[in-house]
Amino acid sequence: MAPSNLDNTARVLPDVAKEAQPAHAGVLDWVGMGEIEMPVSLAGDDGRTSTAGARVNAFVNLKRPDVRGIHMSRLYLHVDKALSNEPATPGAVRRLLKDFLESHADLSDRAMVSLRFEHLVRRPALASDNSGWKTYPVSITGVMDRGQFALELGLTVAYSSTCPCSAALARQLIQEQFANDFAEGGTLDREAVLAWLGTEQGIRATPHSQRSYAEVKLRLVPSFQNFPIVEIIDRIEQALKTPVQTAVKRVDEQAFALLNGQNLMFCEDAARRMQAALERDERISDFWLRASHHESLHPHDAVAVATKGVPGGYTALPDGLASR
């Protein structure tokens, strides 16, 4: 029997992207695939490897105006091979970008890949013997531009912020209540004052606090063997002092209240704390950060943005987005 003309071994599939000319000539900055679903593995400081579901963007430029399209499937297969066979490291990202360019040698001289995922970290309670899991949104972006490799690590950390202005106003009201409840010139009884301080009548006002978010984008120098995700998270949380908690008993809640009272901060204070912490790390060549306080007082956020101030580096645009 003669082979069917639909037999895959006996036919050549048409390649429209290669054979057809573009209707309009022009070079394209980026062409590729967005939101690819892939696993990503990371090597931890303890030697263990963790895996999370990631969304991957893979792109190359199209420098030839006479070619209609790139080889999309090659990008996908390179991403699949790289992320399935080894942990994500700076070296692995660099190799992946080189694979993009080698498979598009006649079409492209720039390549980009980005990964977004939630990184799970187990955190101890503040005072009790408990612990719990917390997720941190992470992004990793690598760019190979005419042989020059650039690497960016992005992180988001949730923390609590207590308003210094609100705290001062609350203290004033407490003072007024104290003056009303304890007559001027009278003898103060220590036990009576202690009891008064433990009542809702005595502490008649409290400052407002809110869940807040620190977003950072870091340009890393090539010396990193692995991505310092937990190390940078720890540095930010230590600077802010009030990261949100996981497992919480009453003793932990009290310890958290104490931390908030000792670390009153506007968004400007939070941004400067992070700025000082990141400037001390010589392995970070540039950074952009944003402190967003999701105010409980009003329906809009209080926001502060800072950069390292490197010539030609990150700039803080009015809308808070990082630009380079």
N, C-alpha and C positions, 0 to 999 in steps of 0.2 A: 504494500500500500504506500502510495506517495505521501510524504510528510505534509501535514496541514500547514497552510500559510500562516496559521496562528501559533504554530509551535515556536516557543521562545528560542530554541536552538537554531532555527532556520530563518530568523528574521532580524532585521536591524531596526531598532526603535528610533523614531525621529527625534532630533534634538533641536527644537525650535529656537531655544535661547542661543544656540551656537550658530545655527544656519541662517536665521533671519536677521536682517539689518534693523537697527532701531529706527522708529519713525522720526524721532528727533534726536540729533546728536548732542551729547553733553556728558561731562564727567560727573560722577556721583560721590558725595563724601562718604556715605556709609550704605551698604546693602547687606542684608543678612537675615537672621532669624531671631525673633523675640519670644520671650516667655517659654523657652524650652524646659520641659519638666525632667529633672535629673536628680540623682542622689549626689551629695557631696560629702566626702570624708575629711576629717581633720585630725591630725596627730596632736594629742594633748601633752602637757608637760610631764604627766605621770606615765607616759609611754602608751597609754590606751588610745584607741581610735574611736571617734564618735561620728555618726552619720546622720544627716538631716536631708529632708527634701528641699531642693533648690529650684529657683527659676533662673534660667541662663539666657543671656543675650549674646549672640555671636555675629560679628560683622567684619567685613573688609570693605575697602573703598573700591570703586570701579573707575580706574584712571583712563580707560580707553573709550572714547566717545563712539567708536565704530562697533562696539560689542554690546549686544542687547542685555545680557545678564550674566551673573556669576554662577558658580556651582553650589547651590544651596545645600544639597545633600552631603557634600564633602564637609561642610562646616559641622553639620549635625553628627556625622560619623566620627569626626575628630573629637568633638566634645564628649560623645558617648565613650569613646576609647579612653580618653584622658581621665575622666571623672570616675569611670568604672574600675580602672586598674590601679590607681594610686591616690593617696591623700592629696588634697589641694595644698600646694606650697607655692612660694614665689617662683621656685625653679620650674614647677609643673606648669604654672601659668605661662611662663616665658616659652617653654617648649610647645605648648598648645598654640600660642600665637605664631610661632615659627612654622608649625604644621599648616595653619591657615594660609600663610603667605606662600609656602612651598607648593601647596595645592592650587594656588591662584597666581603663580609666578608671572604669567603673561598679562594679568589683569590688575593686580593690586600691589601696593607698597605700604599699606597701612592695615593694621588689624586690631580688633578690640574684642574683649570678652568680659562679661560681668556676671557675677553670681549673687543672688539674694537668698538668704535663708535665715531661719531662727536657730540660734545657738543656745542649747540647754546647759545650764550650769547649776550644780547643787550648792546651795548657800546655807550656812549655819544660822540659827536664830541668834538674836542679840544677847540673850541672857539664859534661856533654857537650853536643855540638851537636844532640842529638836533641830531639824533641818528640812529644807524643801527645794523644789526645782524652780528655777526662774529662766525665762527665755529672753534673749537679747537679739533684736534684729541686726543682721550683719550684711554688709555688701563688700564684695571684692571686685575690683576693676583693674584689668591690665590692658595696656595699649602698647603696640609696637609700631612706631612711626619712623619709617625710613632708617631702620636699624637701631633706633633709640627706644629703650624699654622704660615704661613708667608704671608704677603700681600704687593703687589707692585702696585703703581699708576704711570702711565706713561702719560706724556703730551707733546704736541708740540705747541710752540708759535712762530708766525711770527713777525719779527721786521725789522727795517731798520738800516743798518750800513753804516756810512760814513768814508772813509779811512783817518786816520790822515796824512799819508805820502802824499797822493794825495792832501789833503787840504793845506799842507805846500808848495807843488810845485805850486799849484794854487795861493797862496798868493805871492810867489816870482814873478810869471809872472805879477800879478797885480801891484806889486811894480815897476817892470821894465817898464810897460806901463805908470804908473804915472810919472816916471822919464822922459820918452820920451815926454809926453804930457805937462808937466809943467817944463819949463826951470829952470835950477839950478841958484839960486841967485835972481830969479824974485820974485815979490810980489804975494803971493797966495791970490786969491779971494775966500772967503768962499762959496759964491753962485755958483761960477764956479766949485769948487771941488765937492759940493753936486750934481750939475747937472751931472758932469762926473761920479760920483759913480753910478748914475742911468742909465747909458748907457751900451749897450753891449760892446762897445769899452773899457770902463773903466774896467768892470768885464770881462776880456778877457778869463778867465779860471775858471772852477768850479771843485771841487773834485768829485770823482765817489762814488756813493752810490749804494746799492744793497739790494734786499729782502733777509733776513737772517732768520735762523730757530734755535730756542732753543729747544732741546729735553732733557727731564729729566725723570729719573726713580727713584722713592722714595720708600724706605722701611718704612712703617708706623708702629708706635707703636700701641698697642691695644686700646688706649684710645679714638680713633675716633668713634663717633656714626654714622656719615655720611662721605662720601668721600669729602675732602676739595678741590674740583676741582677748583672752582672759586677763592678761597682764595690763592691757590698756583699759579694760573695764574696771579692774581693781584700782588703777591710778585715778580714774575719773570719780569712782565712788568714794575713794579716800579723800579726794579734794572737796567733794560736795558734802560728805559726812552723813547724809540722810537718804541712802538708797531705799527703795521700797522693799518690804520684807516678804517672806514666804510663810513658813509655819510661825504662828504667833500665839503665845500664851499671855496671860495678864502681865507677867513679869517682863516679857518682851515688849509688850505695848507700852509699859511704863518707861522702859529704856528708850524706846523710840520717841516718846513724848519728850524725854530729857534731851535727846539729840536735837530734836526740832527747836526746843527752847534755847539751846546753846548755839544754834546755827541759823539765826534769823537771817534771811537774805532776800534781796530783790533779785530780779533776773540779771541785773548788771553785776551783782556780787557773784552769782553763780558762774557767769561767763568769765569773770576775771580769775576765779579760783581754777577753772579748767585751763584757762590760758596760761597761768603760771605753772601748772602741773605739766602741760605738754611742752612748754618752752624748755624745760630742764632735760628733756630726752633728746640726746644728740642723734639718735637713730631716726627721728622724725624730721624730714627735710622741710616740710611745710604742713600747715593744718588750717582747717576751717571748722568753726564750732558755732553752735546755736543753742541757747538756753530758752526754752519755751515754758512759761508758767501758765497753766490752764486755770485761770483765776476762778475762785468760787465767789468773789465779790461781784463780778460782772461777766457778761457773756463773751468777752474777747480775751485774747491771750496777751501776756506781757512777754516781750521777746528781746533778746540781746544777741548780737552776732559779732564774732571776732575772728581775725586771721593772724597768722604769724607775721605777715607783712613782708614776705619775700618778694623782691623785684621780679615781675613776670609770673608770680605764683597766684595763689587763690585770691579772689576779690570777693567782698561781701556786697552782693547786689541788694537794692532796696527791698525786694521781696523775700530776702533771706536765703536765696538759693546760692549754692557754691558755683563759682565760675573760675575758669582758668584761661 
